[in-house]
Amino acid sequence: MISERLKSVILRELRLADVSIEASTLASEVPGWDSLKHVALLAAVEREFGVRFKTLEVMRLQNVGELDALVRKKLAAAQV
């Protein structure tokens, strides 16, 4: 399960109303999620959560669940 906050960012950035976004969702399964939107989406997630992604971290992401886990990891590290 991904956070509602992350789901909201994804739907807002891709200008989608009610598309099912689950942990196992791939970018290729979401209408309008192309390479340009991918970059914009990652920037929006960084702004929303106040985190920064490294290129290698982003390249390793396989699905939305892994993006959610990366965000949670960065937020936890920031609290230490």
PDB file of N, CA, C and O in Angstrom:
ATOM      1  N   MET A   1       0.841  -1.184   0.000  1.00  0.00           N
ATOM      2  CA  MET A   1       0.000   0.000   0.000  1.00  0.00           C
ATOM      3  C   MET A   1       0.885   1.246   0.000  1.00  0.00           C
ATOM      4  O   MET A   1       1.855   1.328   0.753  1.00  0.00           O
ATOM      5  N   ILE A   2       0.547   2.194  -0.835  1.00  0.00           N
ATOM      6  CA  ILE A   2       1.319   3.430  -0.879  1.00  0.00           C
ATOM      7  C   ILE A   2       0.561   4.512  -0.109  1.00  0.00           C
ATOM      8  O   ILE A   2      -0.643   4.403   0.124  1.00  0.00           O
ATOM      9  N   SER A   3       1.288   5.547   0.276  1.00  0.00           N
ATOM     10  CA  SER A   3       0.651   6.620   1.036  1.00  0.00           C
ATOM     11  C   SER A   3      -0.324   7.394   0.154  1.00  0.00           C
ATOM     12  O   SER A   3      -0.106   7.552  -1.047  1.00  0.00           O
ATOM     13  N   GLU A   4      -1.380   7.862   0.761  1.00  0.00           N
ATOM     14  CA  GLU A   4      -2.373   8.666   0.041  1.00  0.00           C
ATOM     15  C   GLU A   4      -1.736   9.964  -0.463  1.00  0.00           C
ATOM     16  O   GLU A   4      -2.110  10.484  -1.514  1.00  0.00           O
ATOM     17  N   ARG A   5      -0.788  10.467   0.288  1.00  0.00           N
ATOM     18  CA  ARG A   5      -0.105  11.714  -0.101  1.00  0.00           C
ATOM     19  C   ARG A   5       0.675  11.502  -1.397  1.00  0.00           C
ATOM     20  O   ARG A   5       0.628  12.347  -2.291  1.00  0.00           O
ATOM     21  N   LEU A   6       1.388  10.387  -1.505  1.00  0.00           N
ATOM     22  CA  LEU A   6       2.131  10.093  -2.736  1.00  0.00           C
ATOM     23  C   LEU A   6       1.165   9.861  -3.885  1.00  0.00           C
ATOM     24  O   LEU A   6       1.377  10.373  -4.984  1.00  0.00           O
ATOM     25  N   LYS A   7       0.121   9.105  -3.646  1.00  0.00           N
ATOM     26  CA  LYS A   7      -0.875   8.857  -4.685  1.00  0.00           C
ATOM     27  C   LYS A   7      -1.458  10.173  -5.188  1.00  0.00           C
ATOM     28  O   LYS A   7      -1.652  10.352  -6.390  1.00  0.00           O
ATOM     29  N   SER A   8      -1.734  11.085  -4.276  1.00  0.00           N
ATOM     30  CA  SER A   8      -2.280  12.381  -4.637  1.00  0.00           C
ATOM     31  C   SER A   8      -1.321  13.170  -5.528  1.00  0.00           C
ATOM     32  O   SER A   8      -1.741  13.798  -6.499  1.00  0.00           O
ATOM     33  N   VAL A   9      -0.040  13.133  -5.195  1.00  0.00           N
ATOM     34  CA  VAL A   9       0.971  13.833  -5.998  1.00  0.00           C
ATOM     35  C   VAL A   9       1.014  13.237  -7.408  1.00  0.00           C
ATOM     36  O   VAL A   9       1.056  13.967  -8.398  1.00  0.00           O
ATOM     37  N   ILE A  10       1.002  11.923  -7.486  1.00  0.00           N
ATOM     38  CA  ILE A  10       1.055  11.255  -8.792  1.00  0.00           C
ATOM     39  C   ILE A  10      -0.162  11.638  -9.634  1.00  0.00           C
ATOM     40  O   ILE A  10      -0.019  12.038 -10.789  1.00  0.00           O
ATOM     41  N   LEU A  11      -1.337  11.518  -9.065  1.00  0.00           N
ATOM     42  CA  LEU A  11      -2.559  11.834  -9.817  1.00  0.00           C
ATOM     43  C   LEU A  11      -2.612  13.305 -10.217  1.00  0.00           C
ATOM     44  O   LEU A  11      -3.017  13.633 -11.333  1.00  0.00           O
ATOM     45  N   ARG A  12      -2.204  14.188  -9.312  1.00  0.00           N
ATOM     46  CA  ARG A  12      -2.207  15.624  -9.617  1.00  0.00           C
ATOM     47  C   ARG A  12      -1.222  15.944 -10.739  1.00  0.00           C
ATOM     48  O   ARG A  12      -1.551  16.675 -11.673  1.00  0.00           O
ATOM     49  N   GLU A  13      -0.023  15.396 -10.643  1.00  0.00           N
ATOM     50  CA  GLU A  13       1.012  15.701 -11.638  1.00  0.00           C
ATOM     51  C   GLU A  13       0.665  15.148 -13.017  1.00  0.00           C
ATOM     52  O   GLU A  13       0.984  15.763 -14.035  1.00  0.00           O
ATOM     53  N   LEU A  14       0.014  13.992 -13.051  1.00  0.00           N
ATOM     54  CA  LEU A  14      -0.361  13.386 -14.322  1.00  0.00           C
ATOM     55  C   LEU A  14      -1.739  13.839 -14.793  1.00  0.00           C
ATOM     56  O   LEU A  14      -2.221  13.421 -15.846  1.00  0.00           O
ATOM     57  N   ARG A  15      -2.362  14.703 -13.993  1.00  0.00           N
ATOM     58  CA  ARG A  15      -3.694  15.251 -14.305  1.00  0.00           C
ATOM     59  C   ARG A  15      -4.711  14.134 -14.552  1.00  0.00           C
ATOM     60  O   ARG A  15      -5.427  14.118 -15.554  1.00  0.00           O
ATOM     61  N   LEU A  16      -4.740  13.214 -13.608  1.00  0.00           N
ATOM     62  CA  LEU A  16      -5.685  12.102 -13.659  1.00  0.00           C
ATOM     63  C   LEU A  16      -6.645  12.217 -12.485  1.00  0.00           C
ATOM     64  O   LEU A  16      -6.261  12.645 -11.396  1.00  0.00           O
ATOM     65  N   ALA A  17      -7.882  11.836 -12.711  1.00  0.00           N
ATOM     66  CA  ALA A  17      -8.885  11.967 -11.658  1.00  0.00           C
ATOM     67  C   ALA A  17      -8.917  10.745 -10.751  1.00  0.00           C
ATOM     68  O   ALA A  17      -8.671  10.859  -9.550  1.00  0.00           O
ATOM     69  N   ASP A  18      -9.209   9.610 -11.295  1.00  0.00           N
ATOM     70  CA  ASP A  18      -9.419   8.446 -10.450  1.00  0.00           C
ATOM     71  C   ASP A  18      -8.857   7.189 -11.114  1.00  0.00           C
ATOM     72  O   ASP A  18      -9.604   6.348 -11.616  1.00  0.00           O
ATOM     73  N   VAL A  19      -7.555   7.082 -11.107  1.00  0.00           N
ATOM     74  CA  VAL A  19      -6.874   5.908 -11.633  1.00  0.00           C
ATOM     75  C   VAL A  19      -6.332   5.133 -10.447  1.00  0.00           C
ATOM     76  O   VAL A  19      -5.794   5.718  -9.508  1.00  0.00           O
ATOM     77  N   SER A  20      -6.472   3.833 -10.491  1.00  0.00           N
ATOM     78  CA  SER A  20      -5.985   2.999  -9.396  1.00  0.00           C
ATOM     79  C   SER A  20      -4.453   2.980  -9.403  1.00  0.00           C
ATOM     80  O   SER A  20      -3.835   2.570 -10.385  1.00  0.00           O
ATOM     81  N   ILE A  21      -3.862   3.418  -8.319  1.00  0.00           N
ATOM     82  CA  ILE A  21      -2.417   3.413  -8.153  1.00  0.00           C
ATOM     83  C   ILE A  21      -2.116   2.543  -6.942  1.00  0.00           C
ATOM     84  O   ILE A  21      -2.503   2.871  -5.820  1.00  0.00           O
ATOM     85  N   GLU A  22      -1.434   1.449  -7.169  1.00  0.00           N
ATOM     86  CA  GLU A  22      -1.074   0.507  -6.109  1.00  0.00           C
ATOM     87  C   GLU A  22       0.444   0.402  -6.023  1.00  0.00           C
ATOM     88  O   GLU A  22       1.153   0.963  -6.859  1.00  0.00           O
ATOM     89  N   ALA A  23       0.939  -0.301  -5.034  1.00  0.00           N
ATOM     90  CA  ALA A  23       2.385  -0.482  -4.872  1.00  0.00           C
ATOM     91  C   ALA A  23       3.007  -1.167  -6.082  1.00  0.00           C
ATOM     92  O   ALA A  23       4.147  -0.875  -6.442  1.00  0.00           O
ATOM     93  N   SER A  24       2.280  -2.057  -6.697  1.00  0.00           N
ATOM     94  CA  SER A  24       2.824  -2.813  -7.832  1.00  0.00           C
ATOM     95  C   SER A  24       2.660  -2.104  -9.176  1.00  0.00           C
ATOM     96  O   SER A  24       3.092  -2.624 -10.204  1.00  0.00           O
ATOM     97  N   THR A  25       2.042  -0.928  -9.178  1.00  0.00           N
ATOM     98  CA  THR A  25       1.782  -0.202 -10.419  1.00  0.00           C
ATOM     99  C   THR A  25       3.084   0.228 -11.085  1.00  0.00           C
ATOM    100  O   THR A  25       3.986   0.766 -10.443  1.00  0.00           O
ATOM    101  N   LEU A  26       3.157  -0.025 -12.394  1.00  0.00           N
ATOM    102  CA  LEU A  26       4.296   0.395 -13.210  1.00  0.00           C
ATOM    103  C   LEU A  26       3.937   1.676 -13.949  1.00  0.00           C
ATOM    104  O   LEU A  26       2.766   1.917 -14.239  1.00  0.00           O
ATOM    105  N   ALA A  27       4.921   2.486 -14.251  1.00  0.00           N
ATOM    106  CA  ALA A  27       4.673   3.725 -14.989  1.00  0.00           C
ATOM    107  C   ALA A  27       3.974   3.426 -16.318  1.00  0.00           C
ATOM    108  O   ALA A  27       3.091   4.173 -16.738  1.00  0.00           O
ATOM    109  N   SER A  28       4.362   2.360 -16.962  1.00  0.00           N
ATOM    110  CA  SER A  28       3.783   2.008 -18.267  1.00  0.00           C
ATOM    111  C   SER A  28       2.298   1.651 -18.183  1.00  0.00           C
ATOM    112  O   SER A  28       1.617   1.603 -19.207  1.00  0.00           O
ATOM    113  N   GLU A  29       1.798   1.402 -16.987  1.00  0.00           N
ATOM    114  CA  GLU A  29       0.387   1.048 -16.802  1.00  0.00           C
ATOM    115  C   GLU A  29      -0.498   2.263 -16.544  1.00  0.00           C
ATOM    116  O   GLU A  29      -1.722   2.140 -16.495  1.00  0.00           O
ATOM    117  N   VAL A  30       0.109   3.423 -16.380  1.00  0.00           N
ATOM    118  CA  VAL A  30      -0.649   4.638 -16.034  1.00  0.00           C
ATOM    119  C   VAL A  30      -0.731   5.541 -17.265  1.00  0.00           C
ATOM    120  O   VAL A  30       0.298   5.900 -17.838  1.00  0.00           O
ATOM    121  N   PRO A  31      -1.943   5.908 -17.674  1.00  0.00           N
ATOM    122  CA  PRO A  31      -2.110   6.777 -18.843  1.00  0.00           C
ATOM    123  C   PRO A  31      -1.346   8.094 -18.685  1.00  0.00           C
ATOM    124  O   PRO A  31      -1.457   8.768 -17.661  1.00  0.00           O
ATOM    125  N   GLY A  32      -0.576   8.449 -19.704  1.00  0.00           N
ATOM    126  CA  GLY A  32       0.136   9.720 -19.709  1.00  0.00           C
ATOM    127  C   GLY A  32       1.464   9.734 -18.979  1.00  0.00           C
ATOM    128  O   GLY A  32       2.152  10.755 -18.979  1.00  0.00           O
ATOM    129  N   TRP A  33       1.844   8.628 -18.358  1.00  0.00           N
ATOM    130  CA  TRP A  33       3.115   8.585 -17.613  1.00  0.00           C
ATOM    131  C   TRP A  33       4.226   8.199 -18.582  1.00  0.00           C
ATOM    132  O   TRP A  33       4.560   7.023 -18.726  1.00  0.00           O
ATOM    133  N   ASP A  34       4.790   9.198 -19.242  1.00  0.00           N
ATOM    134  CA  ASP A  34       5.890   8.975 -20.174  1.00  0.00           C
ATOM    135  C   ASP A  34       7.182   9.497 -19.556  1.00  0.00           C
ATOM    136  O   ASP A  34       7.204   9.881 -18.387  1.00  0.00           O
ATOM    137  N   SER A  35       8.247   9.509 -20.335  1.00  0.00           N
ATOM    138  CA  SER A  35       9.554   9.894 -19.788  1.00  0.00           C
ATOM    139  C   SER A  35       9.589  11.352 -19.313  1.00  0.00           C
ATOM    140  O   SER A  35      10.212  11.651 -18.294  1.00  0.00           O
ATOM    141  N   LEU A  36       8.939  12.243 -20.027  1.00  0.00           N
ATOM    142  CA  LEU A  36       8.917  13.645 -19.599  1.00  0.00           C
ATOM    143  C   LEU A  36       8.099  13.819 -18.323  1.00  0.00           C
ATOM    144  O   LEU A  36       8.503  14.542 -17.413  1.00  0.00           O
ATOM    145  N   LYS A  37       6.958  13.158 -18.262  1.00  0.00           N
ATOM    146  CA  LYS A  37       6.136  13.234 -17.057  1.00  0.00           C
ATOM    147  C   LYS A  37       6.836  12.573 -15.871  1.00  0.00           C
ATOM    148  O   LYS A  37       6.636  12.966 -14.722  1.00  0.00           O
ATOM    149  N   HIS A  38       7.653  11.573 -16.161  1.00  0.00           N
ATOM    150  CA  HIS A  38       8.389  10.890 -15.104  1.00  0.00           C
ATOM    151  C   HIS A  38       9.315  11.873 -14.379  1.00  0.00           C
ATOM    152  O   HIS A  38       9.367  11.902 -13.149  1.00  0.00           O
ATOM    153  N   VAL A  39      10.029  12.660 -15.145  1.00  0.00           N
ATOM    154  CA  VAL A  39      10.942  13.646 -14.569  1.00  0.00           C
ATOM    155  C   VAL A  39      10.160  14.690 -13.772  1.00  0.00           C
ATOM    156  O   VAL A  39      10.547  15.046 -12.659  1.00  0.00           O
ATOM    157  N   ALA A  40       9.070  15.173 -14.342  1.00  0.00           N
ATOM    158  CA  ALA A  40       8.249  16.170 -13.658  1.00  0.00           C
ATOM    159  C   ALA A  40       7.631  15.578 -12.386  1.00  0.00           C
ATOM    160  O   ALA A  40       7.534  16.256 -11.363  1.00  0.00           O
ATOM    161  N   LEU A  41       7.223  14.340 -12.459  1.00  0.00           N
ATOM    162  CA  LEU A  41       6.623  13.674 -11.304  1.00  0.00           C
ATOM    163  C   LEU A  41       7.631  13.528 -10.174  1.00  0.00           C
ATOM    164  O   LEU A  41       7.306  13.795  -9.017  1.00  0.00           O
ATOM    165  N   LEU A  42       8.844  13.110 -10.494  1.00  0.00           N
ATOM    166  CA  LEU A  42       9.874  12.970  -9.466  1.00  0.00           C
ATOM    167  C   LEU A  42      10.199  14.319  -8.829  1.00  0.00           C
ATOM    168  O   LEU A  42      10.411  14.395  -7.619  1.00  0.00           O
ATOM    169  N   ALA A  43      10.240  15.373  -9.624  1.00  0.00           N
ATOM    170  CA  ALA A  43      10.481  16.715  -9.083  1.00  0.00           C
ATOM    171  C   ALA A  43       9.334  17.132  -8.164  1.00  0.00           C
ATOM    172  O   ALA A  43       9.565  17.753  -7.127  1.00  0.00           O
ATOM    173  N   ALA A  44       8.106  16.795  -8.538  1.00  0.00           N
ATOM    174  CA  ALA A  44       6.945  17.122  -7.710  1.00  0.00           C
ATOM    175  C   ALA A  44       6.990  16.354  -6.388  1.00  0.00           C
ATOM    176  O   ALA A  44       6.643  16.902  -5.342  1.00  0.00           O
ATOM    177  N   VAL A  45       7.412  15.104  -6.429  1.00  0.00           N
ATOM    178  CA  VAL A  45       7.521  14.303  -5.204  1.00  0.00           C
ATOM    179  C   VAL A  45       8.606  14.892  -4.303  1.00  0.00           C
ATOM    180  O   VAL A  45       8.426  14.985  -3.089  1.00  0.00           O
ATOM    181  N   GLU A  46       9.724  15.288  -4.895  1.00  0.00           N
ATOM    182  CA  GLU A  46      10.795  15.912  -4.107  1.00  0.00           C
ATOM    183  C   GLU A  46      10.286  17.173  -3.407  1.00  0.00           C
ATOM    184  O   GLU A  46      10.559  17.384  -2.226  1.00  0.00           O
ATOM    185  N   ARG A  47       9.553  18.000  -4.130  1.00  0.00           N
ATOM    186  CA  ARG A  47       9.014  19.236  -3.537  1.00  0.00           C
ATOM    187  C   ARG A  47       8.003  18.928  -2.434  1.00  0.00           C
ATOM    188  O   ARG A  47       8.055  19.511  -1.351  1.00  0.00           O
ATOM    189  N   GLU A  48       7.102  18.023  -2.715  1.00  0.00           N
ATOM    190  CA  GLU A  48       6.032  17.703  -1.761  1.00  0.00           C
ATOM    191  C   GLU A  48       6.577  17.167  -0.445  1.00  0.00           C
ATOM    192  O   GLU A  48       6.101  17.536   0.629  1.00  0.00           O
ATOM    193  N   PHE A  49       7.581  16.289  -0.533  1.00  0.00           N
ATOM    194  CA  PHE A  49       8.090  15.626   0.664  1.00  0.00           C
ATOM    195  C   PHE A  49       9.378  16.252   1.208  1.00  0.00           C
ATOM    196  O   PHE A  49       9.860  15.860   2.270  1.00  0.00           O
ATOM    197  N   GLY A  50       9.932  17.222   0.482  1.00  0.00           N
ATOM    198  CA  GLY A  50      11.158  17.867   0.944  1.00  0.00           C
ATOM    199  C   GLY A  50      12.362  16.936   0.933  1.00  0.00           C
ATOM    200  O   GLY A  50      13.206  16.987   1.828  1.00  0.00           O
ATOM    201  N   VAL A  51      12.433  16.092  -0.078  1.00  0.00           N
ATOM    202  CA  VAL A  51      13.544  15.147  -0.214  1.00  0.00           C
ATOM    203  C   VAL A  51      14.234  15.371  -1.554  1.00  0.00           C
ATOM    204  O   VAL A  51      13.714  16.062  -2.430  1.00  0.00           O
ATOM    205  N   ARG A  52      15.418  14.774  -1.695  1.00  0.00           N
ATOM    206  CA  ARG A  52      16.157  14.829  -2.960  1.00  0.00           C
ATOM    207  C   ARG A  52      16.540  13.409  -3.340  1.00  0.00           C
ATOM    208  O   ARG A  52      17.021  12.639  -2.508  1.00  0.00           O
ATOM    209  N   PHE A  53      16.324  13.070  -4.600  1.00  0.00           N
ATOM    210  CA  PHE A  53      16.689  11.757  -5.102  1.00  0.00           C
ATOM    211  C   PHE A  53      18.000  11.823  -5.863  1.00  0.00           C
ATOM    212  O   PHE A  53      18.280  12.798  -6.559  1.00  0.00           O
ATOM    213  N   LYS A  54      18.790  10.787  -5.725  1.00  0.00           N
ATOM    214  CA  LYS A  54      19.999  10.636  -6.522  1.00  0.00           C
ATOM    215  C   LYS A  54      19.620   9.908  -7.808  1.00  0.00           C
ATOM    216  O   LYS A  54      18.669   9.127  -7.826  1.00  0.00           O
ATOM    217  N   THR A  55      20.352  10.160  -8.864  1.00  0.00           N
ATOM    218  CA  THR A  55      20.056   9.549 -10.162  1.00  0.00           C
ATOM    219  C   THR A  55      20.016   8.035 -10.078  1.00  0.00           C
ATOM    220  O   THR A  55      19.104   7.413 -10.622  1.00  0.00           O
ATOM    221  N   LEU A  56      20.973   7.438  -9.416  1.00  0.00           N
ATOM    222  CA  LEU A  56      21.021   5.979  -9.312  1.00  0.00           C
ATOM    223  C   LEU A  56      19.814   5.432  -8.557  1.00  0.00           C
ATOM    224  O   LEU A  56      19.298   4.368  -8.901  1.00  0.00           O
ATOM    225  N   GLU A  57      19.361   6.147  -7.535  1.00  0.00           N
ATOM    226  CA  GLU A  57      18.177   5.710  -6.794  1.00  0.00           C
ATOM    227  C   GLU A  57      16.958   5.662  -7.711  1.00  0.00           C
ATOM    228  O   GLU A  57      16.175   4.713  -7.679  1.00  0.00           O
ATOM    229  N   VAL A  58      16.816   6.691  -8.517  1.00  0.00           N
ATOM    230  CA  VAL A  58      15.676   6.788  -9.426  1.00  0.00           C
ATOM    231  C   VAL A  58      15.755   5.701 -10.491  1.00  0.00           C
ATOM    232  O   VAL A  58      14.737   5.108 -10.848  1.00  0.00           O
ATOM    233  N   MET A  59      16.929   5.441 -10.989  1.00  0.00           N
ATOM    234  CA  MET A  59      17.095   4.437 -12.038  1.00  0.00           C
ATOM    235  C   MET A  59      16.762   3.034 -11.541  1.00  0.00           C
ATOM    236  O   MET A  59      16.378   2.175 -12.335  1.00  0.00           O
ATOM    237  N   ARG A  60      16.900   2.792 -10.255  1.00  0.00           N
ATOM    238  CA  ARG A  60      16.627   1.472  -9.678  1.00  0.00           C
ATOM    239  C   ARG A  60      15.148   1.223  -9.405  1.00  0.00           C
ATOM    240  O   ARG A  60      14.749   0.078  -9.194  1.00  0.00           O
ATOM    241  N   LEU A  61      14.334   2.265  -9.404  1.00  0.00           N
ATOM    242  CA  LEU A  61      12.921   2.111  -9.084  1.00  0.00           C
ATOM    243  C   LEU A  61      12.216   1.258 -10.128  1.00  0.00           C
ATOM    244  O   LEU A  61      12.363   1.479 -11.330  1.00  0.00           O
ATOM    245  N   GLN A  62      11.445   0.277  -9.655  1.00  0.00           N
ATOM    246  CA  GLN A  62      10.719  -0.620 -10.543  1.00  0.00           C
ATOM    247  C   GLN A  62       9.219  -0.353 -10.583  1.00  0.00           C
ATOM    248  O   GLN A  62       8.557  -0.644 -11.579  1.00  0.00           O
ATOM    249  N   ASN A  63       8.684   0.204  -9.493  1.00  0.00           N
ATOM    250  CA  ASN A  63       7.237   0.436  -9.423  1.00  0.00           C
ATOM    251  C   ASN A  63       6.943   1.529  -8.393  1.00  0.00           C
ATOM    252  O   ASN A  63       7.854   2.057  -7.755  1.00  0.00           O
ATOM    253  N   VAL A  64       5.695   1.850  -8.247  1.00  0.00           N
ATOM    254  CA  VAL A  64       5.282   2.924  -7.339  1.00  0.00           C
ATOM    255  C   VAL A  64       5.594   2.565  -5.883  1.00  0.00           C
ATOM    256  O   VAL A  64       5.931   3.439  -5.084  1.00  0.00           O
ATOM    257  N   GLY A  65       5.484   1.301  -5.548  1.00  0.00           N
ATOM    258  CA  GLY A  65       5.791   0.866  -4.189  1.00  0.00           C
ATOM    259  C   GLY A  65       7.236   1.144  -3.809  1.00  0.00           C
ATOM    260  O   GLY A  65       7.526   1.524  -2.675  1.00  0.00           O
ATOM    261  N   GLU A  66       8.134   0.955  -4.757  1.00  0.00           N
ATOM    262  CA  GLU A  66       9.544   1.238  -4.489  1.00  0.00           C
ATOM    263  C   GLU A  66       9.777   2.740  -4.351  1.00  0.00           C
ATOM    264  O   GLU A  66      10.622   3.163  -3.562  1.00  0.00           O
ATOM    265  N   LEU A  67       9.046   3.542  -5.099  1.00  0.00           N
ATOM    266  CA  LEU A  67       9.132   4.998  -4.935  1.00  0.00           C
ATOM    267  C   LEU A  67       8.644   5.390  -3.545  1.00  0.00           C
ATOM    268  O   LEU A  67       9.267   6.212  -2.873  1.00  0.00           O
ATOM    269  N   ASP A  68       7.540   4.806  -3.118  1.00  0.00           N
ATOM    270  CA  ASP A  68       7.003   5.076  -1.784  1.00  0.00           C
ATOM    271  C   ASP A  68       8.021   4.684  -0.712  1.00  0.00           C
ATOM    272  O   ASP A  68       8.240   5.432   0.242  1.00  0.00           O
ATOM    273  N   ALA A  69       8.637   3.522  -0.867  1.00  0.00           N
ATOM    274  CA  ALA A  69       9.633   3.062   0.107  1.00  0.00           C
ATOM    275  C   ALA A  69      10.837   4.005   0.141  1.00  0.00           C
ATOM    276  O   ALA A  69      11.382   4.278   1.211  1.00  0.00           O
ATOM    277  N   LEU A  70      11.252   4.499  -1.021  1.00  0.00           N
ATOM    278  CA  LEU A  70      12.387   5.422  -1.079  1.00  0.00           C
ATOM    279  C   LEU A  70      12.047   6.735  -0.368  1.00  0.00           C
ATOM    280  O   LEU A  70      12.870   7.273   0.372  1.00  0.00           O
ATOM    281  N   VAL A  71      10.855   7.241  -0.590  1.00  0.00           N
ATOM    282  CA  VAL A  71      10.428   8.468   0.091  1.00  0.00           C
ATOM    283  C   VAL A  71      10.424   8.264   1.593  1.00  0.00           C
ATOM    284  O   VAL A  71      10.934   9.100   2.338  1.00  0.00           O
ATOM    285  N   ARG A  72       9.847   7.150   2.042  1.00  0.00           N
ATOM    286  CA  ARG A  72       9.802   6.864   3.489  1.00  0.00           C
ATOM    287  C   ARG A  72      11.210   6.746   4.078  1.00  0.00           C
ATOM    288  O   ARG A  72      11.466   7.230   5.181  1.00  0.00           O
ATOM    289  N   LYS A  73      12.113   6.109   3.350  1.00  0.00           N
ATOM    290  CA  LYS A  73      13.493   5.956   3.799  1.00  0.00           C
ATOM    291  C   LYS A  73      14.167   7.313   3.958  1.00  0.00           C
ATOM    292  O   LYS A  73      14.867   7.558   4.941  1.00  0.00           O
ATOM    293  N   LYS A  74      13.950   8.193   2.982  1.00  0.00           N
ATOM    294  CA  LYS A  74      14.568   9.522   3.038  1.00  0.00           C
ATOM    295  C   LYS A  74      13.975  10.358   4.180  1.00  0.00           C
ATOM    296  O   LYS A  74      14.695  11.093   4.856  1.00  0.00           O
ATOM    297  N   LEU A  75      12.678  10.241   4.386  1.00  0.00           N
ATOM    298  CA  LEU A  75      12.045  10.980   5.480  1.00  0.00           C
ATOM    299  C   LEU A  75      12.540  10.468   6.833  1.00  0.00           C
ATOM    300  O   LEU A  75      12.771  11.259   7.748  1.00  0.00           O
ATOM    301  N   ALA A  76      12.700   9.175   6.962  1.00  0.00           N
ATOM    302  CA  ALA A  76      13.199   8.595   8.215  1.00  0.00           C
ATOM    303  C   ALA A  76      14.639   9.036   8.475  1.00  0.00           C
ATOM    304  O   ALA A  76      14.996   9.343   9.613  1.00  0.00           O
ATOM    305  N   ALA A  77      15.456   9.069   7.444  1.00  0.00           N
ATOM    306  CA  ALA A  77      16.849   9.476   7.580  1.00  0.00           C
ATOM    307  C   ALA A  77      16.953  10.952   7.986  1.00  0.00           C
ATOM    308  O   ALA A  77      17.865  11.342   8.715  1.00  0.00           O
ATOM    309  N   ALA A  78      16.017  11.753   7.510  1.00  0.00           N
ATOM    310  CA  ALA A  78      16.029  13.179   7.829  1.00  0.00           C
ATOM    311  C   ALA A  78      15.668  13.430   9.300  1.00  0.00           C
ATOM    312  O   ALA A  78      16.022  14.470   9.855  1.00  0.00           O
ATOM    313  N   GLN A  79      14.969  12.486   9.928  1.00  0.00           N
ATOM    314  CA  GLN A  79      14.558  12.644  11.325  1.00  0.00           C
ATOM    315  C   GLN A  79      15.607  12.195  12.310  1.00  0.00           C
ATOM    316  O   GLN A  79      15.481  12.446  13.509  1.00  0.00           O
ATOM    317  N   VAL A  80      16.640  11.535  11.827  1.00  0.00           N
ATOM    318  CA  VAL A  80      17.690  11.015  12.730  1.00  0.00           C
ATOM    319  C   VAL A  80      18.608  12.110  13.149  1.00  0.00           C
ATOM    320  O   VAL A  80      19.550  11.870  13.905  1.00  0.00           O
TER     321      VAL A  80
END
